[in-house]
């Protein structure tokens, strides 16, 4: 039911904004930002990107254990004017450009949750597994001008496990209009109490089983972070992509016994073949 509800909301958002759609034939990508993939080459119809990425990242939220992970990269997309419908890994959604400076994205995404076995050092033993969940992700970006050199971003992730919000400001480097180049953003992240305790809370039963102190977090400030993206075509069809993320936790999160580190970091690089 949650998946159908999310899809219905996506369609409602699309119908609401479709009446205000404005074309922009001078721009190849829907939005010229490397953090927003567009494999349609500026043409209506299907766009496909298929590849792999290798990431070096924390084993779980708050972990001081790091590991390599290989994930699929790319997406299946359908473009119609200033609208793209897409399936990217574990997300199904719609994104659209409204005027030259407003971008919206709505998606239903799958979150794998957390398992005790995610910690090789046994630091999650006794905490049990966090259930898998389906999330609704809503995003809006507002550019300061039509070339998208600087922009503001707002994002909301909501599920039965709570809500997480993000506010960011970013800058694009390079003059490409095909969605390649480099991008740097600074973000502030907030969560409600349900979301905070999903990742960092410890109830009485978990405390008894794990030996960790019982922890109940309030909602509010979660972290501040920096995100760097790059995307380039190295040939007609091959595209390389990279990302580096640093997130520094707020004091409430750092006080949780689950947070073995004050920060979370991730570095990834990949290659995609664009059909």
N, C-alpha and C positions, 0 to 999 in steps of 0.2 A: 504493500500500500504506500510506503514512503517513496518508493521509486516512481509510482504512478503520480503521486501528489507532486513530486518534484518536477516531473516532465510536464504536468499540467501548468505549473507555475511558469516554467520556461516559455511555454506557448503563449501564456497570457502576457508575459513581459514582451515577447516578440510582437504580438498583435498591438499592444499599447504603443510601442515605439515605431512600428512599421509605417504608420501614417506620417511620420516626420522624417523618413529616410531621405537623404540627399546624396546623389552620386558624386564621385570624384575621380574622373578618368585619368587625372594626372598622377595618381598614386598607384604603384604596382601592388604593394601589400595593403591589406585592409588598414593597418596602422603600422608606420615604419619603425617599430620597436623590436629589437631582438628577443625580448622576453615574451612576445606574442607571436607564435608561429603561424605562417600562412603559406601553404604549399600549392595554392591555386594559380600562382603566377599572374595574378590580376585579372583572370578570366572567369566568367561564370561556368559552373559545372564542377566536376570532380577534381580534387587535388589529393595526392597521396604522398606521404613521406614515411619511409621505413628504415630503421636503423637500430643502433645499440648505444648505450651510454655506460660508462664506468664511473662509479661514485665512491669516494672515500668519506665515510660519514659516521656519526655517532650511532651506536647500536640501538639506542632508544632515547626518548626525550630525557635530557639530564644526565646521560651516561658519560663516563670518562673512558669507555671502551670504544675503539674505532675499528671499522671493518670495510672491506671492499665489497661492493655490490654491483652486479651487472643487471641493467634494466632495459626493456625495449624503449625505443625513442621513435617519435614520429606521430602521425595521425592520419585518419581518413576524414576528408573534409568535403563539403558541398557548398559552393559559393553562389549566391544570387544577389548581385548588386553589392550593397553594403552590409550584407548578412552572410555569415558562415555558420553552418551547422557541422558539428564535429564529433568524432569518437576518438579519444586519445587515451589509450591504455585503460584506466579504470574510471574514466570520466566521459560523460555524454552531455553535450550542451550546445548552446547557441551564443554567438557573439556578433555585435553589430556596431557600426559607426553611425553616429548621429551628428549632423553638421560636420564641420572639419575638426572639431575639438572635443567631442564627447564620444567615449567608447564604453560599451556595456558588455558584460559577460555573465551568463547564468548557466550553471552546470549541476548535474547530479554526479557525485563522485563516491567511490568506495574507499573506506579506510580500513586497513588490515588490523588495527588495534595493536596490542602488545602482549607478548607471551613471556612466561617466566624464563624460557630458554633463550630469550634474546640477550641475556647476560651470560657470557661464558664463565665469568667469575662467580656466578651464583648470587649476585647482588639483588636479584628479583625473587629469589626463593621465598615461598610463603605468601607472596602477594597475589598469586593467581593470574589468570589471563584476562586482559581487557577484551571485551567482545568486539567483533567486527561490526562496522556500522556504515550506514549510507548517509552522506552529507549533502546538504544543499549549499552551493557556493555562489554568492552574488558579488559582482565587482563593477565598479564604475571608475573610469579615468577621465580626467579633464586636463587637456593641454593648455598651456599659456598662449600658444599661437599655433597656426596651422602646420608648421613644420615639425611639431612634437619634440622640440629641443628640450623643453622642461615640462613636467606634468605632475599632477596630484593623483593619488590613487586611494580608493576606499574599498575594503573587502570585508565580507561577512561570511563566516562558515557556521552552519547551524545543523544540529542533529539531536537525537534523543539524549546524547551525552553532554549537551550544552552548546555554548556559542563562543566563537572567537572572532575578534574584529581587528582589522589592520588599517592604519593610516600611513601613507608613504608619500615621499617626494622623490622624483627621479630626474636624471639628465641623460640624454642620448648623445652619443659621439658618432661622428661620420655624417656624410650627406646622402647616403644611399636611401632609396625609396622602396627597396625590395624587402625590407624587414631585417636586413643584415647590419652588422656594425657592433658597437659596444654600448652598454648601458649600465649606469650606476644609480642605486636608489638607497635611501635611508628610511627605515620603517619603525613605527612604534606599534606594539601589539598588546591587546587587552583580551581578557577572558572572563567569563562568568564563573561562579563558584563550582558549578557542575563540571565544566570543562577543566578547570584548574585541578580539581580533585581526581578527575579521570587519569591525568598524567602524573600528578605529584601527591595526591592524598593517600592516607593510610587509615582505614577504619579499624575498629577494635578487633575484629576477627583477623584481619591481615596483620595487625600489630602482634597479636598472640602467636600467629603462625610463623612470622618472620623475625620477631625480636626487635623490629624497628619501632620507634616511637610513634604513637598515634598522632596523625596530622590531619587537620581540617583547614583548608585554605578558603579565604574569601575571594570574591571576584575583584577585578581591577587590573592594574598594570601587570603585564607579564614579562615583556622584554623590549629591548631596542636592538636593532640589527642593521647590517649592511648587506646588500645583495648586488653582485656583479654578474652581468650576462654578456656573452659574445656569440655571434652567429655570422658565418661567412660561407660563401660559395667558393670552393676550390676548383670546381669545374662546372660544366653546364648542369650536371645533375647532383654532384656530391656537395653536401653542406656539412661543415663542422660546427659544433656548438659546445659551449662551456659555461659553467656557472660556479661561483664561489659565494658562500653564505656564512656570515658570522652573526650569531644571536647572543646577546648578553642578558642574562636573566635578572629580574627584579629581586629584591631582598626576600619577599615572601616565598618565592620559588626556591631561591638558594637555601633557605632554611629547611626545606623538606629533605628527609633522609634519602629520598629517591634521587635527588639532584646531586650527583657525585662531582659535578663540575659547575663552575659559575657560568659557563657558556656552552653553546652548541655550535659546531662548525661543520661545513660540508664543502667538498670540492668535487666537481664532476666534469667529464669531457666525453664527447660522443660524436658520431657521424651518422648522417641521414642521407639516404638516396631519395631524391625528389623525382617522381615519375612525371 
